[in-house]
Amino acid sequence: MKNQAIQTSVSYFHWSFRLVISLFIAWYLNTATQYRSFFILIQQRNYQEAVLFSFLMAIGVISGVHYISFYLDKYLLWEEKPILRTIAQLLFGVVAMILFTYLAVAIYFRNIGGNMDLSDYMVLEFPIVQTAIAMLNVLYLCYYLITKKLVPENHEKHLKGTLGSKSFFIPVGDILYLVRTGKEGYAVLKNNKTLHIVYKMSELEELLDPKKFFRANRSLMVSLDAVAGYKPVKNMQCVLLLRVPIQIGIDLTVTRNRTETLKRLLSQRAIKPEEGHKALLVKG
Protein backbone atom coordinates (compact mmCIF):
# COMPACT_ATOMS: atom_id res chain seq x y z
CA MET A 1 0.00 0.00 0.00
CA LYS A 2 1.37 3.43 -0.87
CA ASN A 3 1.97 5.79 2.00
CA GLN A 4 0.14 8.79 0.64
CA ALA A 5 -2.99 10.72 1.39
CA ILE A 6 -6.06 10.10 -0.72
CA GLN A 7 -7.68 13.31 -1.88
CA THR A 8 -11.34 13.13 -0.97
CA SER A 9 -12.25 16.77 -1.59
CA VAL A 10 -13.63 18.00 -4.91
CA SER A 11 -10.78 18.90 -7.27
CA TYR A 12 -12.95 20.93 -9.69
CA PHE A 13 -11.84 21.83 -13.20
CA HIS A 14 -8.38 21.16 -14.62
CA TRP A 15 -6.21 24.20 -15.37
CA SER A 16 -6.31 23.46 -19.13
CA PHE A 17 -10.11 23.67 -19.12
CA ARG A 18 -9.96 26.97 -17.23
CA LEU A 19 -7.46 28.25 -19.78
CA VAL A 20 -9.71 27.42 -22.73
CA ILE A 21 -12.74 29.00 -21.05
CA SER A 22 -10.72 32.16 -20.35
CA LEU A 23 -9.71 32.38 -24.01
CA PHE A 24 -13.33 31.98 -25.14
CA ILE A 25 -14.52 34.68 -22.72
CA ALA A 26 -11.81 37.07 -23.91
CA TRP A 27 -12.82 36.51 -27.53
CA TYR A 28 -16.55 36.84 -26.81
CA LEU A 29 -16.30 40.05 -24.75
CA ASN A 30 -14.33 41.83 -27.44
CA THR A 31 -16.09 40.43 -30.49
CA ALA A 32 -19.78 39.91 -29.73
CA THR A 33 -20.55 43.64 -29.53
CA GLN A 34 -18.54 44.56 -32.64
CA TYR A 35 -20.04 45.06 -36.09
CA ARG A 36 -16.90 44.22 -38.02
CA SER A 37 -15.79 40.67 -38.76
CA PHE A 38 -13.26 38.89 -36.59
CA PHE A 39 -10.73 38.74 -39.45
CA ILE A 40 -10.72 42.53 -39.67
CA LEU A 41 -10.63 43.02 -35.92
CA ILE A 42 -7.70 40.66 -35.39
CA GLN A 43 -5.50 42.91 -37.48
CA GLN A 44 -6.06 45.92 -35.22
CA ARG A 45 -3.59 46.51 -32.38
CA ASN A 46 -6.18 47.87 -29.94
CA TYR A 47 -8.30 44.73 -30.44
CA GLN A 48 -5.28 42.49 -29.80
CA GLU A 49 -4.44 44.36 -26.61
CA ALA A 50 -8.06 44.24 -25.44
CA VAL A 51 -8.27 40.48 -26.04
CA LEU A 52 -4.99 39.87 -24.20
CA PHE A 53 -6.12 41.95 -21.22
CA SER A 54 -9.53 40.23 -21.14
CA PHE A 55 -7.81 36.84 -21.30
CA LEU A 56 -5.57 37.65 -18.30
CA MET A 57 -8.51 39.09 -16.40
CA ALA A 58 -10.64 36.01 -17.12
CA ILE A 59 -7.86 33.74 -15.88
CA GLY A 60 -7.65 35.81 -12.70
CA VAL A 61 -11.41 35.67 -12.07
CA ILE A 62 -11.82 31.98 -12.86
CA SER A 63 -8.76 31.06 -10.81
CA GLY A 64 -10.09 33.22 -7.99
CA VAL A 65 -13.45 31.44 -7.92
CA HIS A 66 -11.66 28.10 -8.27
CA TYR A 67 -9.35 28.54 -5.28
CA ILE A 68 -11.94 30.32 -3.17
CA SER A 69 -14.31 27.37 -3.64
CA PHE A 70 -11.52 24.90 -2.93
CA TYR A 71 -10.53 26.75 0.25
CA LEU A 72 -14.11 27.12 1.51
CA ASP A 73 -14.66 23.40 0.98
CA LYS A 74 -12.19 22.77 3.79
CA TYR A 75 -13.94 24.95 6.36
CA LEU A 76 -17.54 25.54 5.25
CA LEU A 77 -19.04 22.48 3.58
CA TRP A 78 -22.24 23.13 1.65
CA GLU A 79 -24.05 20.22 3.28
CA GLU A 80 -23.03 21.15 6.84
CA LYS A 81 -23.33 24.96 6.91
CA PRO A 82 -25.34 25.95 3.82
CA ILE A 83 -26.25 29.47 5.01
CA LEU A 84 -22.74 30.47 6.06
CA ARG A 85 -21.27 28.88 2.93
CA THR A 86 -23.72 30.74 0.70
CA ILE A 87 -22.84 34.05 2.36
CA ALA A 88 -19.10 33.33 2.07
CA GLN A 89 -19.40 32.22 -1.55
CA LEU A 90 -21.39 35.33 -2.48
CA LEU A 91 -18.99 37.62 -0.63
CA PHE A 92 -15.70 36.17 -1.88
CA GLY A 93 -16.70 34.34 -5.04
CA VAL A 94 -19.09 36.93 -6.51
CA VAL A 95 -18.74 40.37 -4.92
CA ALA A 96 -14.95 40.25 -4.53
CA MET A 97 -14.47 38.99 -8.09
CA ILE A 98 -16.77 41.68 -9.53
CA LEU A 99 -14.85 44.33 -7.58
CA PHE A 100 -11.55 42.87 -8.83
CA THR A 101 -12.83 43.07 -12.42
CA TYR A 102 -14.01 46.66 -12.02
CA LEU A 103 -10.68 47.81 -10.61
CA ALA A 104 -8.67 45.91 -13.22
CA VAL A 105 -10.67 47.44 -16.08
CA ALA A 106 -10.43 50.92 -14.55
CA ILE A 107 -6.63 50.58 -14.43
CA TYR A 108 -6.60 49.34 -18.03
CA PHE A 109 -8.62 52.33 -19.28
CA ARG A 110 -6.39 54.73 -17.36
CA ASN A 111 -3.28 53.23 -18.96
CA ILE A 112 -4.67 53.67 -22.47
CA GLY A 113 -5.87 57.18 -21.71
CA GLY A 114 -9.59 56.36 -21.78
CA ASN A 115 -12.50 56.85 -19.41
CA MET A 116 -14.27 53.66 -18.40
CA ASP A 117 -17.40 55.42 -17.14
CA LEU A 118 -17.88 57.21 -20.48
CA SER A 119 -17.19 54.11 -22.60
CA ASP A 120 -19.60 51.44 -23.79
CA TYR A 121 -17.93 48.93 -21.47
CA MET A 122 -20.13 49.69 -18.45
CA VAL A 123 -23.26 49.36 -20.61
CA LEU A 124 -22.35 46.42 -22.83
CA GLU A 125 -19.54 44.24 -21.43
CA PHE A 126 -19.69 44.79 -17.65
CA PRO A 127 -23.24 43.40 -17.20
CA ILE A 128 -22.10 40.30 -19.11
CA VAL A 129 -19.08 39.98 -16.81
CA GLN A 130 -21.24 40.26 -13.68
CA THR A 131 -23.63 37.59 -14.95
CA ALA A 132 -20.73 35.33 -15.97
CA ILE A 133 -19.14 35.57 -12.50
CA ALA A 134 -22.43 34.70 -10.80
CA MET A 135 -23.01 31.76 -13.18
CA LEU A 136 -19.42 30.57 -12.64
CA ASN A 137 -20.09 30.27 -8.91
CA VAL A 138 -23.31 28.37 -9.64
CA LEU A 139 -21.34 26.06 -11.94
CA TYR A 140 -18.85 25.29 -9.16
CA LEU A 141 -21.70 24.60 -6.74
CA CYS A 142 -23.38 22.22 -9.22
CA TYR A 143 -20.07 20.48 -9.90
CA TYR A 144 -19.55 20.05 -6.14
CA LEU A 145 -23.01 18.59 -5.54
CA ILE A 146 -22.85 16.25 -8.54
CA THR A 147 -19.35 15.04 -7.65
CA LYS A 148 -20.25 14.41 -4.01
CA LYS A 149 -23.36 12.48 -5.06
CA LEU A 150 -21.91 10.37 -7.87
CA VAL A 151 -18.33 9.76 -6.72
CA PRO A 152 -18.05 7.71 -3.52
CA GLU A 153 -15.39 8.78 -1.04
CA ASN A 154 -12.33 6.58 -1.30
CA HIS A 155 -11.14 5.71 2.21
CA GLU A 156 -8.50 3.20 3.14
CA LYS A 157 -9.51 -0.13 4.68
CA HIS A 158 -5.99 -0.86 5.92
CA LEU A 159 -3.04 1.10 7.26
CA LYS A 160 0.55 -0.02 7.24
CA GLY A 161 2.18 -0.56 10.63
CA THR A 162 5.36 -2.10 11.99
CA LEU A 163 6.36 -4.01 15.11
CA GLY A 164 10.09 -4.39 15.32
CA SER A 165 11.30 -5.57 11.94
CA LYS A 166 7.90 -6.95 10.91
CA SER A 167 5.34 -5.06 8.84
CA PHE A 168 1.57 -5.46 9.11
CA PHE A 169 -1.52 -4.24 7.29
CA ILE A 170 -3.89 -3.01 9.97
CA PRO A 171 -7.65 -3.20 9.31
CA VAL A 172 -8.98 0.23 10.23
CA GLY A 173 -11.84 -1.42 12.08
CA ASP A 174 -9.32 -2.82 14.59
CA ILE A 175 -7.95 0.61 15.50
CA LEU A 176 -8.97 2.34 18.75
CA TYR A 177 -6.84 5.45 18.44
CA LEU A 178 -3.76 6.84 16.73
CA VAL A 179 -1.13 9.07 18.29
CA ARG A 180 1.56 11.26 16.75
CA THR A 181 4.31 12.75 18.92
CA GLY A 182 7.04 14.57 17.03
CA LYS A 183 8.33 12.25 14.33
CA GLU A 184 6.96 9.13 16.03
CA GLY A 185 3.49 7.69 15.51
CA TYR A 186 1.66 4.60 16.67
CA ALA A 187 -1.74 2.93 16.51
CA VAL A 188 -3.39 1.18 19.46
CA LEU A 189 -5.62 -1.73 18.47
CA LYS A 190 -8.63 -3.37 20.09
CA ASN A 191 -6.46 -6.36 21.06
CA ASN A 192 -4.20 -3.95 23.04
CA LYS A 193 -1.34 -4.25 20.56
CA THR A 194 0.59 -1.11 19.67
CA LEU A 195 2.06 -0.76 16.18
CA HIS A 196 4.28 2.00 14.86
CA ILE A 197 2.98 4.01 11.92
CA VAL A 198 4.65 6.57 9.66
CA TYR A 199 1.58 8.61 8.70
CA LYS A 200 1.23 12.26 9.59
CA MET A 201 -2.03 13.40 11.15
CA SER A 202 -2.92 15.34 8.00
CA GLU A 203 -2.48 12.14 5.97
CA LEU A 204 -4.63 10.14 8.38
CA GLU A 205 -7.39 12.72 8.03
CA GLU A 206 -7.43 12.06 4.29
CA LEU A 207 -7.04 8.30 4.51
CA LEU A 208 -9.65 7.54 7.16
CA ASP A 209 -13.41 7.97 6.99
CA PRO A 210 -14.32 11.17 8.91
CA LYS A 211 -17.61 9.55 9.89
CA LYS A 212 -15.69 6.85 11.78
CA PHE A 213 -12.53 8.61 12.95
CA PHE A 214 -12.15 11.98 14.62
CA ARG A 215 -9.03 14.09 15.03
CA ALA A 216 -9.20 15.63 18.49
CA ASN A 217 -6.02 17.70 18.36
CA ARG A 218 -2.60 17.87 16.71
CA SER A 219 -1.49 14.51 18.16
CA LEU A 220 -4.59 12.31 18.63
CA MET A 221 -7.13 10.69 16.35
CA VAL A 222 -9.73 8.30 17.80
CA SER A 223 -12.22 5.81 16.48
CA LEU A 224 -15.69 7.16 17.22
CA ASP A 225 -16.65 3.65 18.33
CA ALA A 226 -14.28 4.18 21.29
CA VAL A 227 -15.86 7.49 22.35
CA ALA A 228 -18.36 7.34 25.19
CA GLY A 229 -18.94 11.07 25.46
CA TYR A 230 -17.22 14.34 26.21
CA LYS A 231 -16.83 16.79 29.08
CA PRO A 232 -17.04 20.52 28.33
CA VAL A 233 -14.14 22.59 29.72
CA LYS A 234 -13.02 26.20 29.46
CA ASN A 235 -12.34 28.15 26.24
CA MET A 236 -15.13 26.36 24.35
CA GLN A 237 -13.10 23.14 24.39
CA CYS A 238 -13.98 19.69 25.67
CA VAL A 239 -12.27 16.52 26.86
CA LEU A 240 -12.99 13.12 25.34
CA LEU A 241 -14.43 10.34 27.51
CA LEU A 242 -13.47 6.95 26.11
CA ARG A 243 -14.90 3.48 26.51
CA VAL A 244 -11.40 2.00 26.74
CA PRO A 245 -8.29 2.59 28.89
CA ILE A 246 -5.78 4.95 27.33
CA GLN A 247 -2.09 5.42 27.97
CA ILE A 248 -1.00 8.01 30.52
CA GLY A 249 0.15 11.30 29.06
CA ILE A 250 -2.07 11.34 25.98
CA ASP A 251 -3.89 14.64 25.56
CA LEU A 252 -7.64 14.03 25.26
CA THR A 253 -8.50 17.71 24.83
CA VAL A 254 -10.52 18.56 21.73
CA THR A 255 -9.39 21.86 20.26
CA ARG A 256 -11.92 24.67 20.04
CA ASN A 257 -12.24 24.61 16.24
CA ARG A 258 -13.02 20.87 16.32
CA THR A 259 -15.48 20.82 19.21
CA GLU A 260 -18.60 21.53 17.14
CA THR A 261 -17.64 18.81 14.67
CA LEU A 262 -17.32 16.31 17.54
CA LYS A 263 -20.72 17.29 18.95
CA ARG A 264 -22.32 16.84 15.54
CA LEU A 265 -20.72 13.43 14.98
CA LEU A 266 -21.71 12.18 18.44
CA SER A 267 -25.26 13.52 18.14
CA GLN A 268 -25.63 11.39 15.02
CA ARG A 269 -24.75 8.42 17.24
CA ALA A 270 -27.11 9.60 20.01
CA ILE A 271 -24.18 10.16 22.39
CA LYS A 272 -24.57 13.00 24.89
CA PRO A 273 -22.02 14.94 26.98
CA GLU A 274 -20.50 12.93 29.85
CA GLU A 275 -22.42 9.84 28.79
CA GLY A 276 -20.86 6.47 29.55
CA HIS A 277 -17.72 6.59 31.70
CA LYS A 278 -17.69 9.56 34.01
CA ALA A 279 -13.93 9.50 34.48
CA LEU A 280 -11.02 9.17 32.12
CA LEU A 281 -9.52 5.70 32.24
CA VAL A 282 -5.77 5.33 32.04
CA LYS A 283 -3.28 2.54 31.96
CA GLY A 284 0.41 2.55 32.65
C-alpha positions in Angstrom: 0.0 0.0 0.0 1.4 3.4 -0.9 2.0 5.8 2.0 0.1 8.8 0.6 -3.0 10.7 1.4 -6.1 10.1 -0.7 -7.7 13.3 -1.9 -11.3 13.1 -1.0 -12.2 16.8 -1.6 -13.6 18.0 -4.9 -10.8 18.9 -7.3 -12.9 20.9 -9.7 -11.8 21.8 -13.2 -8.4 21.2 -14.6 -6.2 24.2 -15.4 -6.3 23.5 -19.1 -10.1 23.7 -19.1 -10.0 27.0 -17.2 -7.5 28.2 -19.8 -9.7 27.4 -22.7 -12.7 29.0 -21.1 -10.7 32.2 -20.4 -9.7 32.4 -24.0 -13.3 32.0 -25.1 -14.5 34.7 -22.7 -11.8 37.1 -23.9 -12.8 36.5 -27.5 -16.5 36.8 -26.8 -16.3 40.1 -24.7 -14.3 41.8 -27.4 -16.1 40.4 -30.5 -19.8 39.9 -29.7 -20.6 43.6 -29.5 -18.5 44.6 -32.6 -20.0 45.1 -36.1 -16.9 44.2 -38.0 -15.8 40.7 -38.8 -13.3 38.9 -36.6 -10.7 38.7 -39.4 -10.7 42.5 -39.7 -10.6 43.0 -35.9 -7.7 40.7 -35.4 -5.5 42.9 -37.5 -6.1 45.9 -35.2 -3.6 46.5 -32.4 -6.2 47.9 -29.9 -8.3 44.7 -30.4 -5.3 42.5 -29.8 -4.4 44.4 -26.6 -8.1 44.2 -25.4 -8.3 40.5 -26.0 -5.0 39.9 -24.2 -6.1 42.0 -21.2 -9.5 40.2 -21.1 -7.8 36.8 -21.3 -5.6 37.6 -18.3 -8.5 39.1 -16.4 -10.6 36.0 -17.1 -7.9 33.7 -15.9 -7.6 35.8 -12.7 -11.4 35.7 -12.1 -11.8 32.0 -12.9 -8.8 31.1 -10.8 -10.1 33.2 -8.0 -13.4 31.4 -7.9 -11.7 28.1 -8.3 -9.3 28.5 -5.3 -11.9 30.3 -3.2 -14.3 27.4 -3.6 -11.5 24.9 -2.9 -10.5 26.7 0.3 -14.1 27.1 1.5 -14.7 23.4 1.0 -12.2 22.8 3.8 -13.9 24.9 6.4 -17.5 25.5 5.3 -19.0 22.5 3.6 -22.2 23.1 1.7 -24.1 20.2 3.3 -23.0 21.2 6.8 -23.3 25.0 6.9 -25.3 25.9 3.8 -26.3 29.5 5.0 -22.7 30.5 6.1 -21.3 28.9 2.9 -23.7 30.7 0.7 -22.8 34.0 2.4 -19.1 33.3 2.1 -19.4 32.2 -1.6 -21.4 35.3 -2.5 -19.0 37.6 -0.6 -15.7 36.2 -1.9 -16.7 34.3 -5.0 -19.1 36.9 -6.5 -18.7 40.4 -4.9 -15.0 40.3 -4.5 -14.5 39.0 -8.1 -16.8 41.7 -9.5 -14.8 44.3 -7.6 -11.6 42.9 -8.8 -12.8 43.1 -12.4 -14.0 46.7 -12.0 -10.7 47.8 -10.6 -8.7 45.9 -13.2 -10.7 47.4 -16.1 -10.4 50.9 -14.5 -6.6 50.6 -14.4 -6.6 49.3 -18.0 -8.6 52.3 -19.3 -6.4 54.7 -17.4 -3.3 53.2 -19.0 -4.7 53.7 -22.5 -5.9 57.2 -21.7 -9.6 56.4 -21.8 -12.5 56.9 -19.4 -14.3 53.7 -18.4 -17.4 55.4 -17.1 -17.9 57.2 -20.5 -17.2 54.1 -22.6 -19.6 51.4 -23.8 -17.9 48.9 -21.5 -20.1 49.7 -18.4 -23.3 49.4 -20.6 -22.4 46.4 -22.8 -19.5 44.2 -21.4 -19.7 44.8 -17.6 -23.2 43.4 -17.2 -22.1 40.3 -19.1 -19.1 40.0 -16.8 -21.2 40.3 -13.7 -23.6 37.6 -15.0 -20.7 35.3 -16.0 -19.1 35.6 -12.5 -22.4 34.7 -10.8 -23.0 31.8 -13.2 -19.4 30.6 -12.6 -20.1 30.3 -8.9 -23.3 28.4 -9.6 -21.3 26.1 -11.9 -18.8 25.3 -9.2 -21.7 24.6 -6.7 -23.4 22.2 -9.2 -20.1 20.5 -9.9 -19.5 20.0 -6.1 -23.0 18.6 -5.5 -22.8 16.2 -8.5 -19.3 15.0 -7.7 -20.2 14.4 -4.0 -23.4 12.5 -5.1 -21.9 10.4 -7.9 -18.3 9.8 -6.7 -18.1 7.7 -3.5 -15.4 8.8 -1.0 -12.3 6.6 -1.3 -11.1 5.7 2.2 -8.5 3.2 3.1 -9.5 -0.1 4.7 -6.0 -0.9 5.9 -3.0 1.1 7.3 0.6 0.0 7.2 2.2 -0.6 10.6 5.4 -2.1 12.0 6.4 -4.0 15.1 10.1 -4.4 15.3 11.3 -5.6 11.9 7.9 -6.9 10.9 5.3 -5.1 8.8 1.6 -5.5 9.1 -1.5 -4.2 7.3 -3.9 -3.0 10.0 -7.6 -3.2 9.3 -9.0 0.2 10.2 -11.8 -1.4 12.1 -9.3 -2.8 14.6 -8.0 0.6 15.5 -9.0 2.3 18.8 -6.8 5.4 18.4 -3.8 6.8 16.7 -1.1 9.1 18.3 1.6 11.3 16.7 4.3 12.8 18.9 7.0 14.6 17.0 8.3 12.2 14.3 7.0 9.1 16.0 3.5 7.7 15.5 1.7 4.6 16.7 -1.7 2.9 16.5 -3.4 1.2 19.5 -5.6 -1.7 18.5 -8.6 -3.4 20.1 -6.5 -6.4 21.1 -4.2 -4.0 23.0 -1.3 -4.2 20.6 0.6 -1.1 19.7 2.1 -0.8 16.2 4.3 2.0 14.9 3.0 4.0 11.9 4.7 6.6 9.7 1.6 8.6 8.7 1.2 12.3 9.6 -2.0 13.4 11.1 -2.9 15.3 8.0 -2.5 12.1 6.0 -4.6 10.1 8.4 -7.4 12.7 8.0 -7.4 12.1 4.3 -7.0 8.3 4.5 -9.7 7.5 7.2 -13.4 8.0 7.0 -14.3 11.2 8.9 -17.6 9.5 9.9 -15.7 6.9 11.8 -12.5 8.6 12.9 -12.2 12.0 14.6 -9.0 14.1 15.0 -9.2 15.6 18.5 -6.0 17.7 18.4 -2.6 17.9 16.7 -1.5 14.5 18.2 -4.6 12.3 18.6 -7.1 10.7 16.3 -9.7 8.3 17.8 -12.2 5.8 16.5 -15.7 7.2 17.2 -16.7 3.6 18.3 -14.3 4.2 21.3 -15.9 7.5 22.3 -18.4 7.3 25.2 -18.9 11.1 25.5 -17.2 14.3 26.2 -16.8 16.8 29.1 -17.0 20.5 28.3 -14.1 22.6 29.7 -13.0 26.2 29.5 -12.3 28.2 26.2 -15.1 26.4 24.3 -13.1 23.1 24.4 -14.0 19.7 25.7 -12.3 16.5 26.9 -13.0 13.1 25.3 -14.4 10.3 27.5 -13.5 6.9 26.1 -14.9 3.5 26.5 -11.4 2.0 26.7 -8.3 2.6 28.9 -5.8 4.9 27.3 -2.1 5.4 28.0 -1.0 8.0 30.5 0.2 11.3 29.1 -2.1 11.3 26.0 -3.9 14.6 25.6 -7.6 14.0 25.3 -8.5 17.7 24.8 -10.5 18.6 21.7 -9.4 21.9 20.3 -11.9 24.7 20.0 -12.2 24.6 16.2 -13.0 20.9 16.3 -15.5 20.8 19.2 -18.6 21.5 17.1 -17.6 18.8 14.7 -17.3 16.3 17.5 -20.7 17.3 18.9 -22.3 16.8 15.5 -20.7 13.4 15.0 -21.7 12.2 18.4 -25.3 13.5 18.1 -25.6 11.4 15.0 -24.7 8.4 17.2 -27.1 9.6 20.0 -24.2 10.2 22.4 -24.6 13.0 24.9 -22.0 14.9 27.0 -20.5 12.9 29.8 -22.4 9.8 28.8 -20.9 6.5 29.5 -17.7 6.6 31.7 -17.7 9.6 34.0 -13.9 9.5 34.5 -11.0 9.2 32.1 -9.5 5.7 32.2 -5.8 5.3 32.0 -3.3 2.5 32.0 0.4 2.5 32.6 
